[in-house]
Amino acid sequence: MARIASTNAPEGAPLPERHPLAPAAGSKIPSHFGHCFGCGDLHPTGLHLVAYAGTGLDISAQFTVNENHQGAPGLAHGGLLSLAFDEALGKLMWLLRAPAVTGRLETDFMIPVPIGSTLHITAEITGQLNRKVYTSAIGRLNSPEGEIAVKAAALYIVVPMEHFMNNAPKEYLEQIAKTPELMAFVDPTFEVNP
């Protein structure tokens, strides 16, 4: 039986350095794709999650649950909440200026998240070992100090940018050509360790 990867940083795993060209503290982290269900402005029923860079290896994010996000009547769908945390935790990679994919995501649902509520997410990098970046997050209802509704932890794997570019639709590549700032988070000197 294959071993399941942990979302907890191994003991002694160092914290990575925040890249000197990471988004400035307090600045909005841009969407990587306008039609992304998690953060894209162009997706008609998406989360439209907005994230801001913190001062260290952290970000804050938020989204408001609407009728398109329901599972049970009046409540956010659990899978959709997991998506929100995957999106928020993935935004941490902007602080390292490294493209990455989700290796594992764990989500704990503490209390229901009703339609009309805003989920405030704080996320941080908890360690890095070679290509593995460990992260965790907490989501609070209706304010940054609100009741904890969801907790999550994830393991991201740093990959070469070609992973995304080789699979991108032609329309996305055309959009990137017109808006190079979307690729600005990728440090061309970043080495991917095996």
HULIN-V710612 format. One record per pair of residues at least 12 apart in sequence whose ideal C-beta (glycine too) atoms are under 8 Angstrom apart, sorted by the first residue. I is the first residue (numbers start at 1). J is the second residue. Records with the same first field share a line. If there is no record, write none. Layout:
I=J / J
This chain:
4=104
5=103 / 104 / 155
6=104 / 155
7=104 / 105 / 106 / 134 / 135 / 136 / 153 / 154 / 155
8=126 / 134 / 153
9=126 / 127 / 128 / 129 / 134
10=127 / 129
13=127 / 128 / 129 / 134
14=127 / 128 / 129
15=57 / 125 / 126 / 127 / 128
16=57 / 96 / 125 / 128 / 133
18=56 / 57 / 95 / 96
19=95 / 96 / 97 / 187
21=97 / 187
22=53 / 94 / 95 / 96 / 97
23=53 / 94 / 95 / 185
24=53
25=53 / 54 / 55
26=52 / 53
27=52 / 53
28=50 / 51 / 52
29=51 / 52 / 53 / 59 / 91 / 94
30=181 / 182
32=182
33=172 / 175 / 182
34=175
36=87
37=83
38=83 / 84 / 86 / 87
39=51 / 87 / 91
45=68
47=63 / 69 / 80 / 83 / 84 / 87
48=63
49=61 / 62 / 63 / 84 / 87 / 88
50=62 / 63
51=87 / 88 / 91
53=94 / 95
54=124
56=124
57=92 / 95 / 124 / 125
58=92 / 122 / 123 / 124 / 125
59=88 / 91 / 92 / 94 / 95 / 122 / 123 / 124
60=120 / 121 / 122 / 123 / 144
61=84 / 87 / 88 / 91 / 120 / 121 / 123
62=118 / 119 / 120 / 121
63=84 / 118 / 119
64=116 / 117 / 118 / 119
65=113 / 114 / 115 / 116 / 117 / 118 / 119
66=115 / 116
67=115
69=115
70=115
74=114 / 115
75=112 / 113 / 114 / 115
76=112 / 113 / 114 / 115 / 117 / 119
78=107 / 109
81=107 / 109 / 113 / 119 / 139 / 150
82=105 / 107 / 152
84=119 / 121 / 139
85=105 / 107 / 121 / 123 / 137 / 139 / 150 / 152 / 154
86=102 / 105 / 152 / 154
88=121 / 123 / 137
89=105 / 123 / 135 / 136 / 137 / 152 / 154 / 156
90=102 / 154 / 156
91=123
92=123 / 124 / 125 / 133 / 135 / 156
93=133 / 156 / 158 / 185
94=185
95=125
96=125 / 128 / 133 / 158
97=185 / 186 / 187 / 190
98=133 / 158 / 186 / 187 / 190
99=158 / 159 / 160 / 161 / 163 / 164 / 186
100=133 / 156 / 157 / 158 / 159
101=156 / 157 / 159 / 163
102=154 / 155 / 156 / 157
103=132 / 154 / 155 / 156 / 157
104=154 / 155
105=152 / 153 / 154 / 155
106=152 / 153 / 154
107=150 / 151 / 152
108=150 / 151 / 152
109=149 / 150
110=148 / 149 / 150 / 151
111=141 / 147 / 148 / 149
112=149
113=139 / 141 / 149 / 150
117=141 / 142
118=141 / 142
119=139 / 140 / 141 / 149 / 150
120=139 / 140 / 141 / 142 / 143 / 144 / 146
121=137 / 138 / 139 / 140
122=137 / 138 / 140 / 144
123=135 / 136 / 137
124=136 / 137
126=153
130=193 / 194
131=157 / 158 / 159 / 192 / 193 / 194
132=155 / 156 / 157 / 158
133=155 / 156 / 157 / 158
134=153 / 154 / 155
135=153 / 154 / 155 / 156
136=151 / 152 / 153 / 154
137=151 / 152 / 153 / 154
138=150 / 151 / 152
139=151 / 152
158=190 / 192
159=192
160=192
161=183 / 186
